[in-house]
Amino acid sequence: MPDIQIILADLSNEGHQIATLAMMDAYSADPMGDARPLSDYARQNLIPGLREHPTSLVFLAIQADQPCGIATCFRGFSTFAAKPLINISDFYVVPSHRKRGIGRRLLRAINDEAVASGCCKLTLEVQQNNARAREIYGQFGFTQAVYAADAGGGGSLYMVKRI
């Protein structure tokens, strides 16, 4: 089996654009995504939107010139730590390539980027019913965020208001 490369995508590179769109479409169609392919609008606007957004980071897993995984991330800022952070927004490995350590390699690449850029933490959201992803994230050191634990603070909840 050919080696798998993890690269930080250059979204001005047409090949990286195609790979990013293909991986995000596959993730969207996955039951842990939206369970349907990207909309025509998303297909047309995803790459321009990522390119225009100043904090976008896209990591691609590539094997034999074919994409097999993606992590779409965005830089943020922790006001309490007064340091940058990286949020993992989308994380996907194609089913035929799962259980080969690709997810862990993507996480290591993201972690390396976070350390190199002085980040204080990585953040992500994961579906409660996605036991496999939760296991991998837990093995990598992710835990549910708990605030002011000594003062009886609780765990965080991810909330959404659609507009």
C-alpha positions, 0 to 999 in steps of 0.5 A, spaced: 500 500 500 502 506 498 504 511 503 499 516 505 501 523 506 498 529 510 498 536 507 496 543 509 492 544 502 494 550 498 487 552 496 490 556 490 492 549 487 487 546 483 488 539 485 487 541 492 481 545 491 478 538 487 481 534 493 477 538 498 471 539 494 471 531 493 472 530 501 467 535 503 462 532 498 463 525 501 463 527 508 456 531 507 453 525 504 456 520 510 451 518 515 455 522 520 455 528 516 448 531 513 447 524 510 446 527 503 451 530 498 453 538 498 448 542 495 449 546 488 450 552 492 455 549 497 459 546 491 459 553 487 461 557 494 465 552 498 472 553 495 471 561 494 469 561 501 474 558 504 479 562 500 476 568 502 476 566 510 482 569 513 483 563 518 481 557 514 486 551 514 485 545 510 489 538 511 488 533 506 490 525 507 493 523 500 494 516 498 497 515 490 494 522 488 487 521 491 484 524 497 482 519 502 481 524 508 480 531 510 480 536 516 477 543 515 479 547 521 479 555 523 484 559 527 480 562 533 482 566 539 481 564 546 480 570 550 481 567 557 488 564 555 489 570 550 492 566 545 490 563 538 486 556 538 484 551 532 477 549 531 476 542 527 470 544 524 470 538 519 473 531 520 473 525 515 476 519 513 473 515 507 470 508 509 475 504 505 481 507 509 478 507 516 482 503 521 489 505 518 491 511 523 489 516 518 485 520 523 490 520 528 495 522 523 491 528 521 490 530 528 497 530 529 498 534 523 493 539 526 496 539 533 503 540 530 500 546 526 497 549 533 504 548 537 508 551 531 503 557 531 503 558 539 496 555 540 493 554 547 488 548 545 484 545 539 477 544 539 472 540 536 464 538 536 462 531 535 456 527 535 454 524 541 452 517 537 459 517 533 462 512 538 468 511 533 470 518 533 469 520 540 474 514 542 479 516 537 479 524 539 479 521 547 485 517 545 488 523 542 487 527 549 480 531 547 475 531 553 469 535 554 470 542 556 468 543 563 469 550 566 470 553 573 470 545 575 472 548 582 466 552 583 461 547 580 462 549 573 459 544 568 460 541 561 460 545 555 454 544 550 455 546 543 449 550 541 446 552 534 441 558 532 440 557 524 440 564 520 
